[in-house]
Amino acid sequence: MRRWRAFGFLTRGFALGLGLVLANPAPAADKTLRVAITNLPTAKGNPYATTATTPYLMFTAIFDTLTVIDDKGEVHPWLALAWTPQNPNTWHFKLRPNVVFSNGEPLDAFAVKTTFEFLISPAAVAQSVARDIDFISGARVIDPLTVEIITKTPNILLPRYVSGINIVAPKHFLKVGLEGIAQEPIGTGPFKPQSWGAEKALLAANRTSWRPPKLDYVEILALPDATTRMQAIATKRVDIATNINIDDVPALEAAGNRFHTRNPTRISVMAMDNIKDGTPFKDMRVRQAMNYAVNREAIVKGLLAGMVEPATQPAVPVAVGYVPGLQPYPYDPAKAKALLKEAGVENGFSFLAEMPTGALANDTAVAQQIATDLAVVGIKMEIRTITFPQLVKYMTVGDWKGYALMTDFASAPALDMMRAFNRHSCHWPAPWYCDREIQPAIDAAERSFDLAERNALTQKAVQHYRDTASSIFLYPIVSLDGVAARVTHWQPWNDNFMYHTADVKD
């Protein structure tokens, strides 16, 4: 049987009572890690409702996936130890033995089959995670530790895509359904929910996990504002403060704490709607003018402390499809004005842009700077702030109120640009951008079982999106987390918080 190997940057490991308001916090004598995030998952313990990063910061404590991807973009064994294609549409995954869910059920091929059968069923049509694997047609038990996954079309990157599918306890899921899982999620991860309120959740150690934790509890707090999260770590209310502002780093370090920069997996963009009636962004020249009008260099140096470079394209370097050698749009207001004149809007125009605040480093200041830059060329951008759950809703079902939205090109968890194009393209259920010229290349890439061909086609799409300015490409998203001095070990892989390795001083 032929074993398929891939480029190093693409794959590795081919052989390798919820719903209650939180009661009292964990006893002081126990080792507890306290983590502040933007918001708790709006669908509670349902791991399939959204693909947004923030909920996964919590889900990685509870659930496990078949594979996991490190900061270099390499695929590692997780619940699956090895995977082999039997033919372009059929793969066998060999599971890790002696793994159990927190309720005692065994992790076996039936469990994996149950999860995948749900995600490809009509019952999962409203679940965002299901859209990432809409190319999968079925799953079958080969033996207790071997599961077969069948795809509708060839997908050489299937091992990467299963890194985003959390496996749930099958008998429990079949008994209680999706709503029951939301209220009582059961996984194989190092922690299990003990209580869950609107703004706080307490996770207790799952001592039967195959990756046992060093901690007794993890306490998750919802603090929507970055400044509030920073204050929480300064006052020792929390140990990890996610997505703090870069300006707060000196104060953080002066207090004896430190910061951790997560590996960028997303490009921050201002997505422009080219579909709605009346949108000025149907014209490519207008979109290009928007890109020339924004001074990315000033933004990353002045507001992001030079921690990243301006985006050259919608892909991050570790993603499949990244095109080396591209340059960012230069800051050129004169060029922007010339393009606006060519497009017949030399007097400029006004539009509404929506954006969440406090979710990313200095995001409010970034939006204000974009508005200032656009005003120089006669474009008036009105900013309407929204909550993070509203952003997730807009990305899922549409209904933007304006013509632009501050969002991202997210390749995680698969670190494949096809995942981003799934959203920023004609095929998304609630599309805001559609380019019929490049869509055939995107479709062909998704069907290719030749790794080099798929990468080349994906790069073609990336370059096209860059050249035709589908969005204002800003910078790789800086996920800067404050880490308290009492935390002795904290090392995520990308946005995957490795809770089982985390530790704090007694």
CORKAQUI-V463208 format. One record per run of one state. SS is the DSSP state (hx for helix, st for strand, lp for the rest). FROM is the first residue (numbers start at 1). TO is the last residue. If there is no record, write none. Layout:
SS & FROM & TO
SS & FROM & TO
//
This chain:
lp & 1 & 31
st & 32 & 37
lp & 38 & 52
hx & 53 & 62
lp & 63 & 66
st & 67 & 69
lp & 70 & 74
st & 75 & 77
lp & 78 & 79
st & 80 & 87
lp & 88 & 89
st & 90 & 95
lp & 96 & 99
st & 100 & 100
lp & 101 & 105
st & 106 & 106
lp & 107 & 108
hx & 109 & 119
lp & 120 & 121
hx & 122 & 124
lp & 125 & 127
hx & 128 & 132
lp & 133 & 135
st & 136 & 143
lp & 144 & 145
st & 146 & 151
lp & 152 & 157
hx & 158 & 164
lp & 165 & 169
hx & 170 & 183
lp & 184 & 190
st & 191 & 196
lp & 197 & 199
st & 200 & 205
lp & 206 & 216
st & 217 & 222
lp & 223 & 225
hx & 226 & 234
lp & 235 & 239
st & 240 & 241
lp & 242 & 245
hx & 246 & 254
lp & 255 & 257
st & 258 & 261
lp & 262 & 265
st & 266 & 272
lp & 273 & 279
hx & 280 & 282
lp & 283 & 283
hx & 284 & 293
lp & 294 & 295
hx & 296 & 302
lp & 303 & 309
st & 310 & 310
lp & 311 & 319
st & 320 & 320
lp & 321 & 332
hx & 333 & 342
lp & 343 & 348
st & 349 & 356
lp & 357 & 362
hx & 363 & 376
lp & 377 & 378
st & 379 & 386
lp & 387 & 387
hx & 388 & 397
lp & 398 & 403
st & 404 & 410
lp & 411 & 415
st & 416 & 416
hx & 417 & 423
lp & 424 & 435
hx & 436 & 447
lp & 448 & 450
hx & 451 & 467
lp & 468 & 470
st & 471 & 476
lp & 477 & 479
st & 480 & 483
lp & 484 & 486
st & 487 & 489
lp & 490 & 492
st & 493 & 493
lp & 494 & 495
st & 496 & 496
lp & 497 & 502
st & 503 & 504
lp & 505 & 506
//
